[in-house]
Amino acid sequence: MPEQTFLAFDFGLKKIGVAIGNSLTKSARPLCILKPATKQARFEQIAQLLGEWQPDCVIVGLPLTLEGQEQPASLQSRRFANQLNGRFAVRVELVDERGSSLEAQSYLGNNNDDDAVAASIILQRYLDKLA
């Protein structure tokens, strides 16, 4: 299998954590946190990232309840994933993000913005399942 590049998004209405990773090293790292003021700005910033990194696939965190059920935030993440696919014609995979923010907070050891670290945790989970 050829090397693939992945961008991951921890979607939120106010902030979006972004991480980058690849299938060769099977490692993910935090990239940035987008804080767009408008929906248009959100997609302009994402377009810039997609152009710069040229990912083979985009990963979007899917927030589920502790029991694994969908919740209102799940619909927002699914909508975001569909918008990425529709606007940019990129392959999008949804990944269970349960506990990623808590894990990111624990990793950081403080209450700083954890969105990019959470995105890297979500992406790492995906990469760990690749053959």
C-alpha positions in Angstrom: 0.0 0.0 0.0 1.4 3.4 -0.9 2.0 6.0 1.7 -1.1 8.0 2.5 -1.5 11.4 4.2 -4.4 12.1 6.5 -5.8 15.3 8.0 -8.1 14.9 11.0 -10.7 17.4 12.4 -12.1 17.6 15.9 -15.2 19.6 14.9 -16.8 22.2 17.0 -19.0 25.2 16.1 -16.4 27.7 17.5 -13.2 25.8 17.2 -11.9 23.0 15.0 -8.8 21.0 16.0 -6.6 19.8 13.2 -4.0 17.0 13.1 -1.8 15.5 10.4 -0.5 12.0 10.0 0.5 9.4 7.5 0.3 5.6 7.0 4.0 5.1 6.7 4.9 6.2 10.2 1.4 5.5 11.5 1.7 8.5 13.7 -0.4 11.6 14.2 0.5 15.0 15.5 -1.4 18.2 16.3 -1.3 20.8 13.6 -3.4 23.8 14.5 -6.8 25.0 15.9 -9.1 26.9 13.5 -11.2 29.6 15.0 -13.2 30.9 12.1 -15.6 33.8 12.6 -18.0 32.6 9.9 -18.9 29.5 8.0 -17.3 30.9 4.9 -14.0 31.6 6.8 -14.2 28.0 8.1 -14.2 26.5 4.6 -11.6 29.0 3.4 -9.2 27.9 6.1 -9.9 24.2 5.4 -9.4 24.7 1.7 -6.0 26.2 2.5 -5.1 23.2 4.7 -6.3 20.7 2.1 -4.3 22.5 -0.6 -1.1 22.6 1.5 -1.2 19.0 2.8 -3.1 17.2 -0.1 -4.5 14.5 2.1 -5.6 11.1 0.7 -8.3 10.9 3.3 -9.9 13.2 5.9 -10.8 11.9 9.4 -13.6 13.6 11.3 -14.3 12.8 15.0 -17.8 11.5 15.7 -19.0 12.4 19.2 -20.9 9.5 20.7 -22.4 9.0 24.2 -20.5 6.8 26.6 -22.9 4.0 25.6 -21.9 4.5 21.9 -25.2 6.2 20.9 -25.5 9.2 18.6 -26.2 12.6 20.2 -27.0 16.1 18.8 -23.3 16.8 18.3 -23.0 13.6 16.2 -25.4 15.2 13.6 -23.2 18.3 13.4 -20.1 16.2 12.8 -21.8 14.1 10.2 -23.0 17.3 8.4 -19.4 18.7 8.6 -18.0 15.5 7.1 -20.6 15.5 4.3 -19.7 19.2 3.6 -16.0 18.3 3.3 -16.8 15.5 0.9 -19.2 17.6 -1.2 -17.1 20.8 -1.3 -13.7 19.3 -1.7 -14.3 15.8 -3.2 -12.1 14.3 -0.6 -12.7 10.9 1.0 -13.9 11.3 4.6 -14.0 8.7 7.4 -15.8 9.2 10.7 -14.0 7.9 13.8 -15.4 7.5 17.3 -14.0 10.4 19.4 -15.3 9.3 22.8 -12.8 10.4 25.5 -10.4 12.2 23.2 -10.9 15.6 24.8 -10.3 14.1 28.3 -7.3 12.3 27.0 -6.0 15.5 25.4 -6.5 17.4 28.7 -4.6 14.7 30.6 -1.8 14.9 28.0 -1.5 18.7 28.2 -1.8 18.7 32.0 -3.8 22.0 31.9 -6.9 23.6 30.6 -5.4 25.1 27.5 -7.1 24.6 24.1 -7.0 20.9 23.5 -8.7 20.6 20.1 -5.6 19.9 18.0 -4.3 17.3 20.5 -7.8 15.7 20.5 -7.7 15.6 16.7 -4.3 13.9 16.8 -5.7 11.3 19.3 -8.7 10.7 17.0 -6.3 10.3 14.0 -4.0 8.0 16.0 -6.9 5.7 16.7 -7.6 5.5 13.0 -4.0 4.9 12.1 -3.7 2.2 14.8 -6.4 0.2 13.0 -4.7 0.3 9.6 -3.3 -3.1 8.5 
